[in-house]
Amino acid sequence: MLALTVENLSLHFGTTVILDRVSFSLEENDRLGVIGVNGCGKSSLFRLITGEQEATEGAVYISKDKTVGILRQDDAFLDFSEEDREATALEVMYHAFPHLLKAEARLSELERILHESEGNSSAVSEYTSLNERFIAEGGLEFRGRCRSILQKLGFDDEAMDKSVSLLSGGQRTRLALAIQLCREPDILLLDEPTNHLDIETLGWLENYLIQYKK
């Protein structure tokens, strides 16, 4: 099944040709490496795929219901929200799953309601339905997965508990990478993902991507 198709994609700036009639397709479980010198258009290709930039010609087709995640070269320098700047690295990882955090809070509220008013059939029904969905979507594992991936990318307990505003540029890049890996999008775009990685961490990332099911 095709997940992503790029068809005759071109990008021109005046008389400068960045990309010229690029075509390729990715099926489920495919891996594609885009190799070229700095400035040849690799990041531009990614921006065209994500829709952040408009092509001069051609089209990008992403299969229905497929999610796309991207690690950009400059993610270490992107503005964080005021909430995330004051949050710890681990908390920012949790914020990448707002639907699970929301469900978690609602389940806690429903537990309180059920404790205070036994026999509340509507609360029982909502709790049962929400809890089943929460479990199916990884609600019981996402916090542990966030911590595990951060550890694999070189964050010890002290770094995990450090405010994002105090992290180095390299740490913030690795945090951005950790968020994308933890989200597990169907189509994962990594622009210069090996920046700021040591040999051991690089080896772990290579193995992780080999086993990546999407």
Backbone torsions as a table, in degrees:
resi	resn	phi	psi	omega
1	MET	NA	129.4	179.5
2	LEU	-72.0	134.3	176.5
3	ALA	-103.3	-36.4	-176.0
4	LEU	-145.4	132.3	176.5
5	THR	-130.3	127.0	174.5
6	VAL	-111.1	124.0	-171.6
7	GLU	-125.2	112.6	175.3
8	ASN	49.2	48.8	-174.9
9	LEU	-82.5	126.2	177.8
10	SER	-129.3	147.2	177.0
11	LEU	-139.2	118.5	-179.3
12	HIS	-123.2	142.8	170.2
13	PHE	-120.0	100.2	-174.4
14	GLY	63.0	-121.7	178.8
15	THR	-93.7	-0.5	-179.5
16	THR	-88.1	124.8	179.4
17	VAL	-98.3	115.1	178.8
18	ILE	-88.3	-50.0	177.2
19	LEU	-132.2	142.4	-176.1
20	ASP	-134.2	106.3	175.1
21	ARG	51.8	55.7	178.7
22	VAL	-84.1	129.8	178.0
23	SER	-137.5	136.7	171.7
24	PHE	-168.3	164.0	177.1
25	SER	-134.0	147.6	175.3
26	LEU	-120.6	128.7	174.0
27	GLU	-97.9	173.1	177.2
28	GLU	-52.7	134.2	176.1
29	ASN	71.0	8.2	174.3
30	ASP	-72.2	155.7	172.3
31	ARG	-127.8	138.4	179.4
32	LEU	-136.7	127.8	174.7
33	GLY	-104.1	130.8	177.6
34	VAL	-106.7	114.6	-171.8
35	ILE	-118.3	134.6	177.2
36	GLY	179.7	164.1	-179.3
37	VAL	-69.4	162.8	177.6
38	ASN	-57.4	134.9	176.9
39	GLY	86.7	5.3	-176.6
40	CYS	-85.7	-7.6	174.7
41	GLY	116.0	10.7	-178.7
42	LYS	-63.2	-49.5	179.9
43	SER	-66.5	-34.6	177.3
44	SER	-62.9	-39.7	177.5
45	LEU	-60.1	-43.3	178.8
46	PHE	-63.2	-41.3	-179.5
47	ARG	-65.7	-32.7	176.4
48	LEU	-68.6	-38.8	179.8
49	ILE	-66.3	-40.2	-178.6
50	THR	-81.9	-7.8	179.2
51	GLY	85.5	8.2	179.2
52	GLU	-76.3	-18.1	-179.8
53	GLN	-135.4	146.9	-177.4
54	GLU	-98.7	133.5	-179.1
55	ALA	-75.4	151.3	172.3
56	THR	-69.6	-41.1	176.7
57	GLU	-146.4	162.9	174.6
58	GLY	91.9	-175.9	-174.7
59	ALA	-152.1	157.8	175.3
60	VAL	-121.3	130.3	179.3
61	TYR	-120.0	122.7	177.0
62	ILE	-114.1	129.3	-176.4
63	SER	-58.9	148.7	-177.5
64	LYS	-57.4	138.9	176.4
65	ASP	71.3	7.5	176.9
66	LYS	-85.4	133.7	177.0
67	THR	-93.8	149.3	-179.0
68	VAL	-123.1	131.8	175.0
69	GLY	-125.4	146.9	-178.1
70	ILE	-140.0	137.3	167.7
71	LEU	-104.7	117.7	179.9
72	ARG	-93.8	158.2	178.0
73	GLN	-59.7	-33.9	-173.5
74	ASP	-101.0	20.7	-177.1
75	ASP	-63.2	-25.4	178.7
76	ALA	-66.0	-22.0	-174.2
77	PHE	-108.7	4.7	178.1
78	LEU	-69.3	149.6	178.5
79	ASP	-71.5	130.2	172.1
80	PHE	-93.0	152.6	174.8
81	SER	-64.3	161.3	179.8
82	GLU	-58.5	-37.9	179.0
83	GLU	-63.0	-44.5	-178.0
84	ASP	-71.7	-31.0	179.0
85	ARG	-63.4	-33.7	-178.8
86	GLU	-89.8	-13.4	-179.3
87	ALA	-79.2	162.6	175.3
88	THR	-81.4	166.4	178.9
89	ALA	-58.5	-40.7	-179.3
90	LEU	-67.6	-39.7	178.3
91	GLU	-64.6	-37.6	177.5
92	VAL	-64.5	-35.5	174.8
93	MET	-60.9	-44.0	179.1
94	TYR	-62.7	-36.2	-178.2
95	HIS	-64.3	-15.2	177.7
96	ALA	-73.1	-6.2	-180.0
97	PHE	-125.1	62.6	-175.4
98	PRO	-60.8	-34.0	-178.8
99	HIS	-67.8	-34.4	178.3
100	LEU	-74.7	-37.9	176.8
101	LEU	-63.7	-41.5	179.0
102	LYS	-64.4	-44.2	179.3
103	ALA	-64.6	-39.9	179.1
104	GLU	-60.3	-44.1	179.6
105	ALA	-65.8	-41.0	179.8
106	ARG	-67.1	-39.2	177.4
107	LEU	-62.2	-40.6	177.5
108	SER	-62.6	-41.0	178.3
109	GLU	-65.2	-41.3	179.5
110	LEU	-66.9	-35.8	176.8
111	GLU	-61.4	-39.8	177.7
112	ARG	-65.4	-43.1	179.4
113	ILE	-61.9	-43.4	-179.4
114	LEU	-67.2	-33.9	178.3
115	HIS	-68.0	-36.1	-176.3
116	GLU	-84.8	-24.6	-177.3
117	SER	-139.4	89.3	-179.9
118	GLU	-65.3	144.1	177.7
119	GLY	85.0	11.3	177.4
120	ASN	-76.8	95.4	-172.0
121	SER	-64.6	-37.2	-179.2
122	SER	-67.4	-38.7	178.2
123	ALA	-68.1	-38.4	177.7
124	VAL	-62.1	-45.5	-179.3
125	SER	-63.0	-45.4	179.9
126	GLU	-64.8	-41.9	-178.8
127	TYR	-62.4	-45.6	-178.7
128	THR	-61.3	-47.2	-178.7
129	SER	-64.9	-46.6	-178.0
130	LEU	-66.9	-39.2	-178.9
131	ASN	-66.4	-38.3	177.4
132	GLU	-63.3	-43.0	179.4
133	ARG	-67.8	-40.0	179.3
134	PHE	-59.1	-44.6	-179.9
135	ILE	-68.2	-44.1	-178.4
136	ALA	-61.9	-31.9	-177.6
137	GLU	-90.6	8.4	174.9
138	GLY	91.2	21.4	-176.8
139	GLY	-63.1	-27.5	-178.5
140	LEU	-82.8	-16.2	-174.6
141	GLU	-112.2	-16.2	-167.0
142	PHE	-64.4	-35.0	179.9
143	ARG	-66.5	-43.7	177.8
144	GLY	-65.1	-37.3	179.0
145	ARG	-66.2	-39.1	177.9
146	CYS	-59.6	-46.9	-179.3
147	ARG	-65.3	-42.4	-177.3
148	SER	-63.6	-44.2	-178.5
149	ILE	-68.6	-38.3	175.3
150	LEU	-60.2	-42.8	178.5
151	GLN	-61.0	-43.4	-179.6
152	LYS	-63.8	-26.7	-179.8
153	LEU	-96.3	18.8	168.9
154	GLY	94.1	12.0	178.4
155	PHE	-93.6	117.8	171.3
156	ASP	-85.3	-179.5	-176.7
157	ASP	-59.4	-38.2	-179.6
158	GLU	-64.2	-43.9	179.9
159	ALA	-67.3	-37.2	178.8
160	MET	-62.7	-33.3	-177.2
161	ASP	-92.6	6.8	-179.9
162	LYS	-87.2	142.1	176.5
163	SER	-60.3	141.1	-179.7
164	VAL	-57.2	-35.2	-179.2
165	SER	-64.2	-17.5	-178.7
166	LEU	-100.6	-2.9	-179.7
167	LEU	-75.8	150.4	175.2
168	SER	-73.4	169.0	177.5
169	GLY	-60.4	-41.3	178.6
170	GLY	-63.8	-41.0	178.5
171	GLN	-65.6	-37.9	179.7
172	ARG	-69.0	-35.0	175.2
173	THR	-64.4	-44.1	179.6
174	ARG	-67.5	-32.3	175.3
175	LEU	-64.7	-43.7	178.5
176	ALA	-62.4	-38.7	177.0
177	LEU	-65.4	-43.1	-179.9
178	ALA	-60.2	-40.2	179.8
179	ILE	-61.5	-45.4	-179.4
180	GLN	-65.8	-42.5	179.8
181	LEU	-64.0	-37.9	-177.7
182	CYS	-71.7	-34.4	178.4
183	ARG	-68.5	-28.1	179.7
184	GLU	53.6	60.5	177.1
185	PRO	-67.0	158.8	179.3
186	ASP	-66.0	-38.0	178.0
187	ILE	-120.2	114.0	-174.4
188	LEU	-110.4	116.8	179.7
189	LEU	-106.2	122.1	-178.3
190	LEU	-120.6	113.3	-179.0
191	ASP	-100.0	108.5	-177.3
192	GLU	55.6	54.3	-174.9
193	PRO	-70.9	-15.6	-176.0
194	THR	-87.1	-2.2	175.7
195	ASN	-59.3	135.5	175.5
196	HIS	68.6	19.7	176.5
197	LEU	-108.9	136.2	174.3
198	ASP	-82.3	175.9	-174.4
199	ILE	-60.6	-44.1	-178.0
200	GLU	-63.3	-44.8	-179.7
201	THR	-67.8	-36.8	177.4
202	LEU	-61.0	-42.8	177.9
203	GLY	-61.5	-41.2	177.5
204	TRP	-63.0	-42.6	-179.0
205	LEU	-63.6	-42.4	178.7
206	GLU	-58.7	-46.0	179.7
207	ASN	-65.8	-37.2	179.5
208	TYR	-62.5	-44.4	-177.8
209	LEU	-70.6	-33.5	176.1
210	ILE	-60.9	-38.3	-177.1
211	GLN	-90.9	-3.7	-177.8
212	TYR	-61.2	127.6	-171.5
213	LYS	-85.4	-1.3	-176.1
214	LYS	-118.6	NA	NA
